[in-house]
Amino acid sequence: MKHGNLAIFIPHAGCPHRCSFCDQRQISGRQEVPAPEKIKETMERCVNRPGHRADSTQIAFFGGSFTCIPRGQMIAYLETAKAYIDAGHFSGIRISTRPDGISDEILSLLQQYDVRAIELGAQSMDADILRRSNRGHTPEDTVAAARKITEAGIELGLQMLLGLPGDTKEKAMESAQKMAALHPAEMRLYPAVVFPGTDLYQQYLRREYQPLTLEDALDWTVPIACFLEESKIRLLKIGLHQANGAVAGAFHPAFGEMVRTGMWNRHLKEHLPPPPAALTIPVHPSELSIALGQKKKNLQFWAEEGYRLQFIADPKSHRLLSR
């Protein structure tokens, strides 16, 4: 069953380091850390919304390092959320945090409050990239935290940033492979984006850092996404949901769909004869928009490859992408 999240953003809460790339207030569109009463109001609205699925919706604390916030505040959030879980309104809690924000004691506490999934902001498995981004943790911290989470029986998720200072296409794939070796159930992939007020913005102004272009970001992300799909890792998100105030980088409202079109093309190419060729390709209706691409630009892509393709919806056709 596909799960959903009631996302509650706590921007920068608990973060012991100000990473060079980070401005969670701009990314999330939230400016203040919510009080438990505000969270309760948010949960009430969700519960009373038509179509709410209590059995598959988690309360998700995103945007900060949840396990690093003051203990009293963290427990207040957890207790507020657990009351709604105990009442049967949600299936559990999901949090995001830093790899160095995980310990046996923290995990024991989280288990008491029905935390079912933990997403670690790993970002990269390259020590130099983490250092240059002022992450304040190491790849070894990520490995240790992932192991503890898995052993505790909590679902593991990993978040990865592509294109940080010092990154290359090859290093990004190596990071993805090392993350996959930790056996996460799911991952998120984000090309780095430049926000005013960050150290990365200053580097960008000094021309010491050049973010990925949209074309390069797609070139980096598509093979990584294909690799993760082949590794049976769910892709929860590809690209930022919103990038309010961003001044540079590969942000686009349809970035995730463009990546999926690239993935779809790689699968399709395995079944095509050598060009030139004119073919009618049956496509499962759920993937027709992906096959056509944004504004049907994928037809132009295949024309440049030497193919004249026509895609038609066919419910009997197999899906090329995992769901």
N, C-alpha and C positions, 0 to 999 in steps of 0.2 A: 504494500500500500504506500502510495506517495504521501510523504508528510509535508506539512506546512509549518511556518513559523509566525508567531506573533512577535515581531522584532521590537525590542525596547533598547534604544540607543543611550549609552552612557558615555559620551565623548570624552576621551582622555582620562576617564576615571581609573585610578590605580596605576597609570603608566609611570614607572620609575625613570624612564628615559624619554626624551623628546627626539624621536627618530627624524632623520633629515628630511624624509619625504612626507611626514604625517601631519594632517590637519583634519582630525575626525569631525570637527564641527562643520567643515565645508563638505566633507564626503557624505556625512549622514544628514546634513541639513538641520541638525539639532545644535542648539547653543548652550543649553544648560543640562546639568546632571539632574534627572528627575527624582523627586522625593517618592518614598514608598506609596504615599496616597495617590500621587499622579499615576503611578504604575497600576494601582488598583483600578483607577478610573479607565485606563486603557484596556485592562483585562475585561472589565464589565462591558465595555462597548463591543469587544470582540465576541464575548459569550452571547450577547444578544443580537449579533449580526445574523441575518438569514443565511443558512448554508454552513454555519460554523460546524466543523468536524472535531469534536472533542477527542476522539480516539486517535487522531493523526496530526494534531496541532500541538507544537511545543512552544513554551514561553522562552524566547531567545534574548539573552542579554549580550548585545553587540556593541562595538565601538570603543571599548576600553580593555584594560587587563583586569577582568572581573576578580580574579583570585588575589590581586594585589591591592584592592581597595581596602580601607579600614575594616577590620573584622566585624565591628558592630553594624556598619552600613551594609556589608555583604550579607550578613545573616538577616537583616531586616528585609532586604530584597528577596532572599530565599524563602523566608517565612511567609511573606506576602504572596509569592507565587505558589508555594506548596499548599496554601489554603484552597486555592482554586483547583489544584491537581487532586487534592483529597476529596473535593466536592464533585469530581468527575468532569470538570470543564476542560482540562488539558491533559495531554499524555505524558508530559515531563518537562524538564528544563534543559535548555542548551545554552552554553556560555562560550565566549571567546576570551582567550588569555594568552600570555606569553609563555614560551617554553620554560623560562626560569621562574615561572609563577606556579609551578606544580611541585607538590611534595606528597608524601604518604599521608601526612596529617590533613592536608587540604583535601585530598581525594576522599578520605574517610568522612570528612564533613560534608562534602558535596553529595556523597552517596546517601546521606541521611535525608537530603532534601530532594530526592528524585531527579538529580542531574543525570541525564541519559546520554548527552553528547558534549564533547569538548573540542572546540576548534582552536588549534594552536597557530598563532601568527609566526610561522617558521620563516617565511619570506624567501630565504635562500639557504642552501646548504654549503655555501662558499664562505669560509671564514673572513676573507678579505672584503667581500661585498658587505657582510654584516658589520664589520668594523667601520668601513667607510660610511655606512648608513647610520652609525651610532645606535645600533640595535641593543647593545649591552648584553647580548647572549651569544653563544657559540653553536655551531652545528651539533656538538656533543650534547649540549643542553636539550636540543630538540629530540635527539635520539633517546636520551634518558627519560624525558617527559612522555614521549610517545609510548615507550615501553611500560611505564607506570600506569598510564591511562588504560592501555589495552589489558594489562594484568588485572586492573580493577574492574574490568567488565564494562567499561564505559566506551561508547562509540567514539572513535578518533576521527577528527577532521583536520586538514592542514590547509593553510592559506599560503599562496606563493605569489611573490611579486617578480615581474620580469622587467629587465631593462634598468635596474638600479646602477649607480656609478660602479664601474668595473665589470659589469656583466657583459656577457657575449651570448650569442645563440647557442654555442657549444656548452658554455657553463650553465645556461638555463636548463638545457636538456639533462645535464649531469645532475643538477639539483632535483629535477623532477624524478629521475631514476632513483636517487637516494631517498627521496620522500616516499616513493612507491614501495621501496624496500621496507619501510616502517609499517606497511599494511594498513593505511588509513581506509576507512569506509568511503570517504568523500574528500574532495578538494575544491578549492576556489582558485582561479587564476586571474591575476590582475596585472595588466601592463602598468608600469609606474607613471604617475601623472604629477605635474608640477603645480603646487598651490602657493599663492602668495603667503608670506609669513613663515615659510619653512626654510631650513638651511639649503634644501635642494633648489629652492627658488633663487637664493643668492648665488649658488653655483651656476645656475642657468643664466643669470644676468651677467656673470663674469665669463660666460662662455666656457666654463670648466666642465659643464655637463650638457649633453644633448639627449633629450628623451627620444624614445622610439617614435618614428612616424607611424601612421596608421598602417601603411603597407608593411613596414618592418615588423610591427607588432603582430600582424596576422601571420607573417612568415615564421616568426618565432613560436607563436601560440598553437597553430594548427598541428604541427607534428607532436608537440607535447600533449595536446588534448587527445590526439589519436593514440599515443602511447598509454596514457592513463585509462582511456576507454578499453584498450586491449588488456590492461592490467586489472580490469573489472572494478575500477574506482569511479564512483559517481562524481560527476562534475556539477556541483551545486550552482556555481556562478562563473561566468567568463566575462571579465571586464566590470568596471564600476557601474552600479545601478544609476548613479547620478554623479556628476563632477561639478557641483556648483562652485563657480569662481576659478576653476582650473584655467591656467594660462598656456599650458603646453602639454604635449603628450598624446597618446593614442586613446582618446576618449570619444566614444560615438554611441548614440542610443541603441544602435543595432549591432554593436561589436560582437556580442555573443552569437547572434544569428549568422554574422559573416564568418565567424570561426567555424560554426557548424556546417555552413556551406562548403568551406574549405575541406573539412573532414569528410563530408559527403562526396565531394569530388574525388578525394583520394581513394575512397572505397569503390566508386563507380569506375574509375580508370582501370582497375584490376579486371573489369569485365568487358572493356571496349576493345574492338579490333584496332590495328594500326591505322592512323589517319592516312588519307582523307576518308571520311565516311559520313553518310547521312542516315540517321537512325531515329526511330521513335522509341522512347524509353518509358515503360510503365513505372509509375512511382506511387508509393503508398500515400493516400491523401494527407496524412499527418506530416509528410515530408515534402510536399509539393512546393511550398513557399521557400523551403531551404534549397531545393533543387533549382528553382528559378533565380534565387538570389535577390538582393535588394534591387528594386526597380528592374527586375529581370536581367540584371547585368551578368548573371552567370551564363546566359546564352552567348553573350559576347565573348566571355572567357573561353568557352568551348570552341567558338568559331575561330579564335586566334590559335587554338591548338589543332585546328584542321578538321573539326567536326561540325556538322549541321545536325543539331539535336532538337527534338521536340519531346517535351515531357507531358505525359497524360496521367491523370489520376486513375489509379486502379486499386481498389480495396484488397485485392488478392495478392498484390505485390508485397515482397518482403521489405521491411524497413532496413536501411543500411546503417543507421545509427542506433546505439543502445538508448533506451528511454530513461 
